[in-house]
Amino acid sequence: YFDDAKAAMLNAASEADLEQARIEFLGQKKGKLRNLQALVGKAPKEEKPLVGKKFNEVRTEVTALLEARQQELSTASSSDAVSDFDPTLPGHPPTIGNLHPITKTITQFREIMGRFGFTVVEGPEIEDERHNFDALNIPNDHPARDPLDNFYVATAKATAGGPILLRSQTSTVQIRTMEQVKPPVRIVSLGRVYRPDTMDATHSCMFHQMEGLMVDTDVTMAQLKTVLSLFARSFLGPDVEIRFRPSFFPFTEPSVEVDMKWGDSWMEIGGAGMVDPNVFKAVGYDPDKVSGFAFGLGIERFCMKNYEVDDIRRFYENDVRFLNQF
Ligand code: PHE
């Protein structure tokens, strides 16, 4: 009886089965254990205490099994997932994320420029024409203003600063900073810029720039070159060389394109130059009293070179197989 009763309790597949088993074995009137109890009464006198004790043990154990199985079946029916849970399986280790390579590079750039005494400032990505063009001495007929080369926000009302667009360069932050503080100025600003380029391995319609601006009484081109060389060496190692090529930007005069020699090849890293007097006038600085340099570097360029990434699109696809490598 005992073994049958145990098996019946353990194997009951549903609450109804279990109720059947309870009636069969533990039922008050016809339960099989009742019959067994009747036998205890008939046992020889001297064996009665022992047989009685044994019977009680069996009944207690069968009752315990019944209750345990009742518990199991009722939790299983309230949540199927629980019944599939195997506590003996090893756990899933939590996946730990890591910083995006561009974020890492930005953090390093800030840290390096911070050591040179440059304060990090932020500017908005949605800008007006004043900060993106006018105050930067970019004339109305300049090709950089072409609506096809910019993301104008069509629905926006023109503000005091003119129509609204996604900034095409971080040079906007030069203007915003000088509007707010008096010289001397020594800032960098790192962030996103937007240009409607066709996406390919080296072009993206959104990318990141680091803008730098230093204004004081006697700032020189030599200082610009020094800051950029020190920056490049701090980031990529002591062998990096910097070279300037004459160029043109409306907001700097003279203007240069900056190349960096790393290994055997020259790579263009951005534009730079001495702040144009018209820019100082636009922000209320006196061009006779101050001078300054400015530079704008493409952050993806450095990041691609540093990590040997050959396609800029990888940075924006959020493919964890790519991102896990950094
Ligand atoms: N804003 C320029 C660009 O996006 C780069 C630049 C910044 C050039 C500062 C000169 C001075 O191409």
Residues whose N, C-alpha, C, O or C-beta is under 5 A from the ligand:
A	BS01	LIG	S168 Q169 S171 F249 T252 G271 A272 G273 A294 F295 G296
